[in-house]
């Protein structure tokens, strides 16, 4: 079972208390964007085997959104951080690099 710590309230919760919100750190496009940009926003997503950044909501707790860095193959969690962050904190990137040599931020894009 996936267990994440909500960075907003500090509660360690299993996935039954949370709701997944898809990929984190997307460029959002809406009215006024080109058809291609809007199509890519709606349908083009990373689906890597390995390190992935996701949005989660602590539904049965504080109700706030946050981001999580985890490995999709092993369910290993590298850390969580507030959703208002535009990129993963350096401490989380360092934790990933320590366990996955050669990994760099945005190699997944």
Order of alpha helices (4+ residues) and beta strands (2+ residues): beta-beta-beta-alpha-beta-beta-beta-alpha
